[in-house]
């Protein structure tokens, strides 16, 4: 009989609006398309440091359909991800480059990005969390079996998911809630 291994816990984080500022136009959030437009949220480093000290894997999970739509490049998305990976204590950022019409399983609100990471890192999804600023993030987290946190920035869009487990407008408050859970 072997020694049982402890499954890992993770916090999945959407990118735009959670780690860096989203570009909000007419109440709708968009990804930055230039490096100059990337502004890391002021509480991101401290929030992620709290989670890292609590031994969570920190994995970005982001939809980037603008590559498929031709309004940005994969190289630009990867450059933005590198800025975030260099500045924040993230373990990695997983990206879905597909658009809705592609019907892939990795595009949120489907849980594919989270499930792939769970398989690769032996993550216990029931004891993990998804933080996002849009309904698709909450829906992906719920579908994967995670607890969910919605950063409510009052975007002009309907919330089409089951209610999150916690709602706030602060990543630092979200991290504190996770550690206390």
N, C-alpha and C positions, 0 to 999 in steps of 0.2 A: 504494500500500500504506500503510495507516494505522499509527499507533503502537499496539502492543498494550497493552491495559489490564491491570493487575493486579487479579485478583479479590480481594475482601476476605475476611478471616477473622473469625469471630465466636465468641463464647462465649454459648450459650443457657443460661439459668438458670431453673430452676423458682422459684416465688415462696415459698410457705409451706414452711418447713423449710430453705430455702437462703438466702434474703435476710432473711426474718423468721422468728421462732419459730412453729412450728406449735403448735396447741393439741392436746396428746396426751391422749386419753381412752381408758382401757383398752387402751393400747398402740397405738392407731390415731390418726394425725395428721389434724387438721382445720384449716380456715382460720379466722382471726379474723373475728368478725362485728361488732366495734366498733372504733373508732379507738383507744380506750384499750387494747385487747388487742394492738395492733401493737407488737411489740418487735423492732427490727432486730438481727440477730445481731451479736455484738461484733466479729467479724473481717470482716464484710461490706465495710465501707468500705475497709479496707486491702487486702483481697483483690481487690476490683474496681479499685482504683487501680493495683495491679500489672498487671492485665490491660489496663487502659486505656493505661498507659504502654508496653505491648507492642503497641499499635495494634490491639487487638481491638475489634470492635463488641460491645457488651454488650446482649443482648436477653433480657428476661424472657419466659417461655413458661409460662402457667399455665392449668390447668383450674379453672373456678369454677362447677361444676354447682349449687351451692346457690342461685344466682339462679333457674334453671329449677325447682328443687325448692321455691322459695318461702321459704327460710329466711334469705335475705339479699337485698339489692337490688343492681342494677347500679350505682346511685349509690354504695353503700357500697364495692363492689369498686373502682370508679374512685377513690374517696377514699383507700383504702388504697394503691392504685397510685401516687397523687400523692405521698403521704408518702414512699414508697420512691424515686420519681423525683427528688424534691427533696433527699433525703438521700444518695443514692448516685449514682455516675457511670454510670448506665444510659442507654442510648440510647432505649429504649422497653420497654414491657411489652405483649405480645400475650396476649389472653385468649380462651379457648373457654368460652362460657357454657352449652354443651349438656350433656345428661346421656347416659349410655350408650345409652339407648333411641333417641336422636335419630340415631345412626349417622352422625355427621358425620365429615369427614376431618381436622378440626382438634383433635379431642379425643385427647390422649395416652392410649394408647400409639401412635396413628397420628401420622405426622410432619407433618401439614398446617400447623401453626403455623410450624414450622421451614422447610418448603418455601416457604411464602408469603413469609417474610422473605428467604430466599435469592434468590428471584426479584426481589423489590423492591430489594434492596441489592447484587445480584450477588455473593453470598457463595459462596465455595469450601467446600462442605460437607465435603469430604475433609480439609481442613486446619482444620476448626472443631470445637467441643466442645460437649457437652451435660452440664450438671451438675444432678443431681437427687437427691432423698432417697427416691424410690419407684421400683419396678420400671417403672412406666409411663413415667417420664422417660428411663430407660436405653433402653427399647424404642423410644421415639420417636427418640432420638438415633441408635441403631443403624439404624433404618429410613431415616433421612434420610442416612445415610452418614457421620455424625460420629463422632469418638472420644468415649467416654462416661466420666463420673466419677459414682460413686455415693457419696453421703454416707450412710454406714450408721449410723443412729441406733437400730438394733435394734427397729424397730417390730414389732408382733405381726401380721405379714402375710407371706404367701409371696412369694418373689422369683421372678417368672414370666418373666423376660427372659433373653436371652443374657448371659453375664457381662460386666460393665463392663471398660473398659480400665484403670481405676484405682479403688481403693476407699479411702476415708478417712472420718473423722468431722469434718474441718476444711475449711472453705471456703478458708482461707488456704493450707493444704497443697495443696488442689486447684489453686489459682491458681499456686502455685510449680511444681507438676508440669507444668502446661500451658506455662508460659513455658520450662521446661527441655526440653520435647518437641520 
